[in-house]
Amino acid sequence: MSEDVQKPKGFVKKFLYYVEKIGNALPHPATLFAIFAALIVVISWITAQFDITATNPATGEIIQPFNLLSVEGLHMILTEMVTNFTGFAPLGVVLVALLGIGIAEGSGLIGTALRLLVLSAPKRLLTIVIVFAGVVSNTASEVGYVLLVPLSAIIFLSVGRNPLAGLAAAFAGVSGGYSANLFLGTIDPLLAGLSQEAAQIIDPNYQVNPAANYYFMFVSTFIITIVGAYVTEKIVEPRLGTYTGEVKADEIHALNKQEKKGLLYAMVTFLVALVVILLGTVPENGFLRNPEDGDLLHSPFMKGIVSLIFILAALLGIAYGIGAGTIKNDSDVMKGMSKSMETLGSYIVLVFFAAQFVAYFKWTNLGLIFAVNGANVLGSMDLPPVLLMIGFIILTAIINMVMGSASAKWTIMAPVFIPMFMLLGYSPELTQLVYRIGDSVTNIISPMMSYFALIVAFMQRYDKNAGIGTIVSTMLPYTVAFFIFWTLLLVIWMLTGLPIGLDAPLSYPE
């Protein structure tokens, strides 16, 4: 390979070349968390030696660092290692939710539903439907990347449009609109668990529910869909021009009788489940409400969102599988669940070290000390709330360029920024929401995003010379547009003071 190819010309391409090179040189994410945990131990000793403290503005109490290299600290590290891992909030919720989604995916329900959604759209609405399907596919984790993105390129080519534009539209919805959705997905309980762990540095009893950002993200679904479709048709597709490559359009098969029967079974099951949920939540004495006062926000229904995701996904998947003939016995159900777990081996390893890092950060009081001192600095700057949050969006978007995993970044950032913003009067739910915006908008141009290489491979099917620069130049308009309109939506939301989700105010304390 020539030096010219290795070091592309142009500022953006050069920048991304070095980002990719540096990112690939970093250790495995699990190794990084192990290093971070070790650094926390060392830093706790240093801060204890220099007596670095802070004053809790709520209680007036002097916060002192706890030295993990002390005898007591070493005992804690040894005796709490297992419970740090098993008690880590995001671990259980992700495993449980993915078990149900694994059944739905393994039965073919998710793939068939996405195919139906895209194929049934009128040609003039094709772009909107593809972007929308991309956003909604986030409920099922990676299925949007591996199924919808290549399928959208095929569909665009079949109707005489540039397949790269279809690929870009789907990728924009799946990855650029990562946090928006009409339904709760696995990312919601995952981030909520991390946010709760961080919030409890300040308030040990604080709870962050998985639907904490739901109202905002529900509205965001339509904003991202409209903006993504507009950028595709007015900017990206005209720039790409007419497709002149060698790939010919593949025939897209309509749903067969078995698939239609499966969808019918799934629809009936969904309607029955919906009736049961409504009976349990709508009446004041509903069986899913708080039995003591009938409250819905602090009820078994809200606390059991993850369980409901598992049950509903499993029931729909089984119903579809029986109707379509893809599930013939209980072994087929278990295979779907097992397959979803096969991909989590590296995640579980990462969580082990991340859990130790989070626990050490709590024990040492470093998060609280940094938060108090950081809040004092930010408070003295007297920035308007809107500017403060826009700055946090930009910071997160930049970090996302070199660290792709949303949960890994939030594991590091949440213990610092959530307590800091809580002390400035902003709720953990708002901080999490702002993080999700910044994390999403640069996904589509970040070489560190886990599916970036897969998108390169999809694009090279239609353009053999496509590379990182091709993807970035194609997707950059989406990043800019999503940042502008998502930020405007956030500003409007903050100015109106509307809650951003269930039991999720903008300010702290309520």
C-alpha positions as CSV (number, residue, x, y, z in Angstrom):
1,M,0.0,0.0,0.0
2,S,1.4,3.4,-1.0
3,E,2.0,6.2,1.5
4,D,-0.6,8.3,-0.3
5,V,-3.2,5.7,0.3
6,Q,-2.2,5.2,3.9
7,K,-2.4,9.0,4.6
8,P,-5.3,10.4,2.7
9,K,-5.4,14.0,1.6
10,G,-7.8,16.6,3.0
11,F,-8.2,17.8,6.6
12,V,-11.2,15.6,7.5
13,K,-9.8,12.5,6.0
14,K,-6.4,13.0,7.6
15,F,-8.1,13.7,11.0
16,L,-10.1,10.5,10.8
17,Y,-7.1,8.5,9.6
18,Y,-5.2,9.4,12.8
19,V,-8.2,9.0,15.0
20,E,-8.6,5.4,13.6
21,K,-4.9,4.7,14.0
22,I,-4.8,6.0,17.6
23,G,-8.0,4.3,18.5
24,N,-6.8,0.9,17.1
25,A,-3.6,1.3,19.2
26,L,-5.6,1.5,22.4
27,P,-5.9,-1.6,24.6
28,H,-9.2,-3.6,24.7
29,P,-12.0,-1.6,26.5
30,A,-12.0,-4.2,29.4
31,T,-8.2,-3.6,29.8
32,L,-8.9,0.2,29.8
33,F,-11.3,-0.2,32.7
34,A,-8.8,-2.4,34.6
35,I,-6.3,0.4,34.1
36,F,-8.8,3.0,35.2
37,A,-9.6,1.0,38.3
38,A,-5.9,0.7,39.2
39,L,-5.5,4.5,38.6
40,I,-8.3,5.2,41.0
41,V,-6.5,3.2,43.7
42,V,-3.3,5.2,43.1
43,I,-5.2,8.6,42.9
44,S,-7.0,7.8,46.2
45,W,-3.6,7.4,47.9
46,I,-2.3,10.7,46.3
47,T,-5.4,12.7,47.3
48,A,-5.3,11.3,50.8
49,Q,-1.6,12.4,51.2
50,F,-2.3,15.9,50.0
51,D,-5.6,16.1,52.0
52,I,-7.7,17.2,49.0
53,T,-11.2,17.8,50.3
54,A,-14.5,19.4,49.5
55,T,-17.4,20.8,51.4
56,N,-20.8,19.3,50.7
57,P,-23.0,22.4,50.0
58,A,-26.1,20.6,51.2
59,T,-24.9,19.5,54.6
60,G,-21.8,21.5,55.2
61,E,-19.9,18.2,55.8
62,I,-16.2,18.0,54.9
63,I,-15.7,15.3,52.2
64,Q,-12.4,13.5,52.5
65,P,-10.9,11.0,50.1
66,F,-10.7,7.3,51.2
67,N,-7.4,5.7,50.6
68,L,-7.8,2.3,48.9
69,L,-4.2,1.5,49.6
70,S,-4.9,1.4,53.3
71,V,-5.5,-1.9,55.1
72,E,-9.2,-1.2,55.2
73,G,-9.3,-0.3,51.5
74,L,-7.4,-3.4,50.5
75,H,-9.9,-5.5,52.5
76,M,-12.8,-3.8,50.7
77,I,-11.2,-4.6,47.3
78,L,-10.8,-8.2,48.1
79,T,-14.2,-8.9,49.9
80,E,-16.4,-6.8,47.6
81,M,-15.0,-7.8,44.2
82,V,-17.8,-10.4,43.5
83,T,-20.7,-8.3,44.7
84,N,-19.4,-5.3,42.8
85,F,-19.8,-7.4,39.6
86,T,-23.1,-9.2,40.4
87,G,-24.7,-6.0,41.9
88,F,-23.7,-3.8,38.9
89,A,-27.0,-2.3,37.9
90,P,-26.7,-2.5,34.0
91,L,-25.6,-6.2,33.9
92,G,-28.9,-7.9,34.9
93,V,-31.2,-5.6,33.0
94,V,-29.3,-6.0,29.7
95,L,-29.1,-9.8,30.1
96,V,-32.8,-10.1,30.8
97,A,-34.0,-7.7,28.0
98,L,-31.8,-9.4,25.4
99,L,-33.1,-12.9,26.3
100,G,-36.6,-11.8,25.2
101,I,-35.4,-9.9,22.1
102,G,-33.3,-13.0,21.2
103,I,-36.5,-15.0,20.9
104,A,-38.1,-12.3,18.7
105,E,-35.0,-12.0,16.5
106,G,-34.4,-15.8,16.3
107,S,-38.0,-16.5,15.3
108,G,-37.6,-14.0,12.4
109,L,-40.2,-11.6,13.7
110,I,-38.0,-8.5,13.7
111,G,-36.6,-9.1,10.3
112,T,-40.0,-9.8,8.7
113,A,-41.5,-6.7,10.4
114,L,-38.8,-4.4,9.2
115,R,-39.1,-5.9,5.7
116,L,-42.8,-5.3,5.7
117,L,-42.4,-1.8,7.0
118,V,-40.0,-0.8,4.2
119,L,-41.6,-2.7,1.3
120,S,-45.1,-1.4,2.0
121,A,-44.1,2.2,1.8
122,P,-45.1,4.3,-1.3
123,K,-42.0,5.3,-3.4
124,R,-42.4,9.0,-2.5
125,L,-42.3,8.1,1.2
126,L,-39.5,5.5,0.9
127,T,-36.8,7.6,2.3
128,I,-38.9,8.7,5.3
129,V,-39.9,5.1,6.0
130,I,-36.3,3.8,5.8
131,V,-35.0,6.5,8.3
132,F,-37.9,5.8,10.6
133,A,-37.4,2.1,10.4
134,G,-33.7,2.7,11.3
135,V,-34.6,4.6,14.4
136,V,-37.2,2.1,15.5
137,S,-34.8,-0.8,14.9
138,N,-32.7,0.4,17.8
139,T,-35.1,-1.4,20.1
140,A,-33.5,-4.7,18.9
141,S,-29.9,-3.6,19.2
142,E,-27.7,-4.5,16.2
143,V,-30.5,-5.8,13.9
144,G,-30.7,-2.4,12.2
145,Y,-27.1,-2.5,11.2
146,V,-26.9,-6.1,10.0
147,L,-30.4,-6.2,8.3
148,L,-31.9,-2.8,7.5
149,V,-28.7,-1.0,6.2
150,P,-27.9,-3.5,3.5
151,L,-31.6,-4.1,2.7
152,S,-32.2,-0.3,2.2
153,A,-29.4,-0.2,-0.3
154,I,-31.0,-3.1,-2.2
155,I,-34.4,-1.4,-2.1
156,F,-33.1,2.0,-3.4
157,L,-31.3,0.2,-6.3
158,S,-34.5,-1.8,-7.1
159,V,-36.4,1.5,-7.7
160,G,-33.7,3.1,-9.7
161,R,-32.1,5.2,-7.0
162,N,-28.5,5.3,-5.8
163,P,-28.0,2.4,-3.4
164,L,-25.5,4.4,-1.4
165,A,-28.2,6.9,-0.6
166,G,-30.4,4.2,0.7
167,L,-27.5,2.8,2.8
168,A,-26.8,6.3,4.2
169,A,-30.5,7.0,5.1
170,A,-30.7,3.7,7.0
171,F,-27.4,4.2,8.7
172,A,-28.4,7.7,9.7
173,G,-31.6,6.4,11.3
174,V,-30.0,3.4,13.0
175,S,-26.8,5.1,14.3
176,G,-27.3,8.8,14.1
177,G,-30.8,8.5,15.7
178,Y,-29.5,5.9,18.2
179,S,-31.2,7.3,21.3
180,A,-34.5,8.2,19.7
181,N,-37.3,5.7,19.6
182,L,-41.0,5.1,20.1
183,F,-40.3,2.1,22.3
184,L,-37.9,1.4,25.2
185,G,-34.9,-0.6,24.1
186,T,-31.9,-2.2,25.8
187,I,-30.0,1.1,25.9
188,D,-32.6,2.7,28.2
189,P,-32.3,0.5,31.2
190,L,-28.5,0.2,30.6
191,L,-27.9,4.0,30.8
192,A,-30.5,4.4,33.5
193,G,-28.6,1.9,35.7
194,L,-25.3,3.7,35.2
195,S,-27.0,7.1,35.9
196,Q,-28.6,5.7,39.1
197,E,-25.2,4.5,40.3
198,A,-23.7,7.9,39.7
199,A,-26.7,9.8,41.2
200,Q,-26.4,7.8,44.4
201,I,-23.0,9.4,45.0
202,I,-25.0,12.5,46.0
203,D,-28.3,11.0,47.0
204,P,-28.1,7.3,48.1
205,N,-31.8,6.8,47.6
206,Y,-32.1,8.3,44.1
207,Q,-33.8,6.2,41.5
208,V,-33.5,6.6,37.7
209,N,-36.1,4.6,35.8
210,P,-35.6,3.2,32.3
211,A,-38.3,5.6,30.9
212,A,-36.6,8.7,32.2
213,N,-36.0,10.1,28.8
214,Y,-39.0,8.6,27.0
215,Y,-41.1,11.7,26.3
216,F,-38.1,13.6,24.7
217,M,-37.0,10.5,22.7
218,F,-40.5,9.8,21.5
219,V,-40.7,13.3,19.9
220,S,-37.1,13.0,18.7
221,T,-38.1,10.0,16.6
222,F,-40.1,12.2,14.3
223,I,-37.6,15.1,14.3
224,I,-34.7,12.7,13.3
225,T,-36.9,11.0,10.7
226,I,-37.9,14.2,9.0
227,V,-34.4,15.8,9.2
228,G,-32.7,12.5,8.0
229,A,-35.1,12.2,5.0
230,Y,-34.6,15.8,4.0
231,V,-30.8,15.5,4.2
232,T,-30.9,12.3,2.1
233,E,-33.0,13.7,-0.7
234,K,-31.7,17.3,-0.8
235,I,-28.0,16.9,0.0
236,V,-26.7,13.4,0.0
237,E,-28.4,11.8,-3.0
238,P,-27.8,14.8,-5.3
239,R,-24.1,14.7,-4.4
240,L,-23.9,11.0,-5.0
241,G,-25.6,11.3,-8.4
242,T,-26.8,8.4,-10.5
243,Y,-25.4,5.0,-9.7
244,T,-23.2,3.7,-12.5
245,G,-21.7,0.7,-10.7
246,E,-21.8,-3.0,-11.8
247,V,-24.2,-4.3,-9.1
248,K,-27.6,-5.1,-10.5
249,A,-30.8,-4.8,-8.5
250,D,-31.8,-7.9,-6.6
251,E,-35.3,-9.1,-6.5
252,I,-37.0,-8.4,-3.1
253,H,-39.4,-11.1,-2.2
254,A,-42.8,-10.2,-0.7
255,L,-43.9,-11.9,2.5
256,N,-45.0,-15.4,2.0
257,K,-48.0,-17.0,3.6
258,Q,-46.2,-18.4,6.6
259,E,-44.6,-15.0,7.4
260,K,-48.0,-13.3,7.0
261,K,-49.6,-15.9,9.3
262,G,-46.7,-15.4,11.8
263,L,-47.3,-11.6,11.8
264,L,-51.0,-12.1,12.4
265,Y,-50.4,-14.3,15.4
266,A,-47.9,-11.8,16.7
267,M,-50.4,-8.9,16.2
268,V,-53.1,-10.8,18.1
269,T,-50.7,-11.5,20.9
270,F,-49.7,-7.9,21.1
271,L,-53.3,-6.7,21.3
272,V,-54.0,-9.2,24.1
273,A,-50.9,-8.1,26.0
274,L,-51.8,-4.4,25.4
275,V,-55.3,-5.0,26.9
276,V,-53.7,-6.7,30.0
277,I,-51.3,-3.8,30.5
278,L,-54.0,-1.2,30.1
279,L,-56.2,-3.0,32.6
280,G,-53.3,-3.0,35.0
281,T,-52.3,0.6,34.6
282,V,-55.3,2.8,33.6
283,P,-57.7,2.1,36.5
284,E,-56.8,3.8,39.7
285,N,-56.8,0.4,41.4
286,G,-55.0,-1.3,38.5
287,F,-53.0,-4.4,39.5
288,L,-49.8,-2.9,38.1
289,R,-50.0,0.3,40.1
290,N,-48.6,0.9,43.5
291,P,-50.8,-1.1,45.8
292,E,-50.5,1.4,48.6
293,D,-51.5,4.7,46.9
294,G,-52.4,3.7,43.3
295,D,-49.4,5.7,42.0
296,L,-48.2,4.8,38.5
297,L,-44.8,6.5,38.5
298,H,-43.5,4.6,41.5
299,S,-45.3,1.3,40.7
300,P,-44.4,-2.3,39.9
301,F,-45.2,-1.4,36.3
302,M,-42.4,1.2,36.1
303,K,-39.9,-0.9,38.2
304,G,-40.7,-3.9,36.0
305,I,-40.2,-2.3,32.6
306,V,-37.2,-4.6,31.8
307,S,-39.3,-7.6,32.8
308,L,-42.1,-6.4,30.5
309,I,-39.7,-5.9,27.6
310,F,-38.5,-9.5,28.1
311,I,-42.0,-11.0,28.4
312,L,-43.6,-9.0,25.5
313,A,-40.6,-9.7,23.2
314,A,-40.7,-13.4,24.1
315,L,-44.5,-13.7,23.6
316,L,-44.4,-11.9,20.3
317,G,-41.5,-14.0,19.1
318,I,-43.1,-17.3,20.1
319,A,-46.4,-16.3,18.5
320,Y,-44.7,-15.3,15.3
321,G,-42.6,-18.5,15.3
322,I,-45.6,-20.7,15.8
323,G,-47.5,-19.0,13.0
324,A,-44.6,-18.9,10.6
325,G,-43.4,-22.3,11.4
326,T,-39.9,-21.1,12.5
327,I,-40.5,-22.3,16.1
328,K,-41.6,-26.0,16.3
329,N,-40.7,-26.7,19.9
330,D,-39.2,-25.3,23.1
331,S,-35.7,-26.0,21.9
332,D,-36.1,-23.4,19.1
333,V,-37.1,-20.9,21.7
334,M,-34.1,-21.7,23.8
335,K,-31.8,-21.5,20.8
336,G,-32.9,-17.9,20.1
337,M,-32.2,-17.0,23.8
338,S,-28.9,-18.7,23.7
339,K,-27.8,-17.0,20.5
340,S,-28.5,-13.6,22.0
341,M,-26.2,-14.5,24.9
342,E,-23.4,-15.7,22.6
343,T,-22.6,-12.1,21.6
344,L,-22.3,-10.9,25.2
345,G,-19.2,-12.7,26.3
346,S,-16.9,-9.7,25.8
347,Y,-19.6,-7.4,27.3
348,I,-19.6,-9.4,30.5
349,V,-15.8,-9.3,30.7
350,L,-16.0,-5.5,30.2
351,V,-18.7,-5.2,32.9
352,F,-16.6,-7.0,35.5
353,F,-13.8,-4.4,35.2
354,A,-16.2,-1.5,34.8
355,A,-18.1,-2.5,37.9
356,Q,-14.8,-2.5,39.9
357,F,-14.0,1.0,38.5
358,V,-17.4,2.4,39.5
359,A,-17.2,0.9,43.0
360,Y,-13.7,2.2,43.6
361,F,-14.8,5.6,42.4
362,K,-17.7,5.6,44.9
363,W,-15.6,4.3,47.8
364,T,-12.9,6.9,47.4
365,N,-15.3,9.9,47.4
366,L,-13.3,11.2,44.4
367,G,-16.5,11.5,42.3
368,L,-18.1,13.6,45.0
369,I,-15.0,15.8,45.6
370,F,-14.5,16.4,41.8
371,A,-18.2,17.1,41.5
372,V,-18.3,19.6,44.3
373,N,-15.2,21.4,43.1
374,G,-16.2,21.2,39.4
375,A,-19.7,22.5,40.3
376,N,-18.1,25.5,42.1
377,V,-16.1,26.3,39.1
378,L,-19.0,26.0,36.7
379,G,-21.2,27.9,39.1
380,S,-18.7,30.8,39.3
381,M,-18.8,31.0,35.5
382,D,-22.5,31.7,35.7
383,L,-23.3,30.1,32.3
384,P,-27.0,30.0,31.3
385,P,-28.4,26.5,31.6
386,V,-28.9,26.2,27.8
387,L,-25.2,27.1,27.0
388,L,-24.0,24.7,29.7
389,M,-26.0,21.8,28.2
390,I,-24.9,22.6,24.6
391,G,-21.3,22.6,25.8
392,F,-21.9,19.1,27.3
393,I,-23.4,17.9,24.0
394,I,-20.3,19.1,22.1
395,L,-17.9,17.5,24.7
396,T,-19.7,14.1,24.5
397,A,-19.8,14.3,20.6
398,I,-16.0,14.8,20.6
399,I,-15.3,12.0,23.0
400,N,-17.5,9.7,20.9
401,M,-15.0,10.1,18.1
402,V,-12.3,8.2,20.0
403,M,-14.5,6.0,22.2
404,G,-17.4,4.3,20.5
405,S,-19.3,2.4,23.1
406,A,-22.1,4.4,24.6
407,S,-22.2,2.4,27.8
408,A,-18.4,2.5,28.2
409,K,-18.3,6.3,27.9
410,W,-21.2,6.8,30.2
411,T,-19.6,4.5,32.8
412,I,-16.7,6.9,32.9
413,M,-18.6,10.2,32.5
414,A,-21.7,9.6,34.6
415,P,-19.9,9.4,38.0
416,V,-18.3,12.8,37.3
417,F,-21.0,14.8,35.4
418,I,-24.2,13.6,37.1
419,P,-23.1,14.5,40.6
420,M,-21.6,17.8,39.3
421,F,-24.8,18.8,37.5
422,M,-26.9,17.7,40.5
423,L,-25.1,20.1,42.7
424,L,-25.8,22.8,40.1
425,G,-29.5,22.0,40.2
426,Y,-29.9,19.8,37.1
427,S,-31.5,16.3,37.4
428,P,-29.6,13.1,36.5
429,E,-32.2,12.4,33.9
430,L,-31.5,15.7,32.1
431,T,-27.7,15.0,32.2
432,Q,-28.3,11.5,30.8
433,L,-30.5,13.0,28.0
434,V,-27.9,15.6,27.0
435,Y,-25.3,12.9,26.9
436,R,-27.4,10.7,24.7
437,I,-27.8,13.5,22.1
438,G,-24.0,14.1,22.0
439,D,-23.3,10.4,21.8
440,S,-25.7,9.9,18.9
441,V,-24.9,12.7,16.5
442,T,-21.2,11.6,15.8
443,N,-21.9,7.8,15.7
444,I,-22.2,7.9,12.0
445,I,-18.7,9.6,11.5
446,S,-16.8,7.8,14.3
447,P,-14.4,5.1,13.2
448,M,-14.6,3.8,16.8
449,M,-18.3,2.9,16.4
450,S,-18.4,-0.9,16.6
451,Y,-20.3,-1.3,13.3
452,F,-18.3,1.2,11.3
453,A,-16.2,-1.5,9.6
454,L,-19.4,-3.3,8.7
455,I,-20.8,-0.2,7.0
456,V,-17.5,0.2,5.1
457,A,-18.0,-3.4,3.8
458,F,-21.6,-2.7,2.8
459,M,-20.6,0.4,0.9
460,Q,-17.7,-1.3,-0.9
461,R,-20.2,-3.7,-2.5
462,Y,-21.4,-0.8,-4.6
463,D,-18.2,1.3,-4.7
464,K,-15.0,-0.7,-4.5
465,N,-12.9,2.4,-3.7
466,A,-15.1,3.4,-0.7
467,G,-13.4,3.9,2.6
468,I,-13.5,5.9,5.8
469,G,-13.4,9.2,3.9
470,T,-16.2,8.1,1.7
471,I,-18.5,7.3,4.6
472,V,-17.6,10.4,6.5
473,S,-18.1,12.8,3.6
474,T,-21.5,11.1,3.0
475,M,-22.6,11.1,6.6
476,L,-21.2,14.4,7.8
477,P,-24.3,16.4,6.7
478,Y,-26.5,14.2,8.9
479,T,-24.2,14.8,11.9
480,V,-24.4,18.6,11.4
481,A,-28.2,18.6,10.8
482,F,-29.0,16.2,13.7
483,F,-26.8,18.3,16.1
484,I,-28.6,21.5,15.1
485,F,-32.2,20.3,15.3
486,W,-31.7,18.0,18.3
487,T,-30.1,20.9,20.2
488,L,-33.0,23.2,19.2
489,L,-35.5,20.6,20.5
490,L,-33.6,20.5,23.8
491,V,-33.6,24.3,24.1
492,I,-37.3,24.4,23.5
493,W,-37.9,21.6,26.0
494,M,-35.8,23.4,28.7
495,L,-37.4,26.7,28.1
496,T,-40.9,25.2,28.5
497,G,-39.9,23.2,31.5
498,L,-41.6,20.0,30.4
499,P,-40.7,16.7,31.9
500,I,-38.4,14.7,29.7
501,G,-39.7,11.3,30.7
502,L,-41.7,9.4,33.3
503,D,-40.9,10.8,36.8
504,A,-38.1,12.8,35.2
505,P,-38.0,16.6,35.9
506,L,-35.4,18.9,34.5
507,S,-34.2,20.1,37.9
508,Y,-32.8,18.6,41.1
509,P,-34.1,18.5,43.7
510,E,-37.7,18.2,42.5
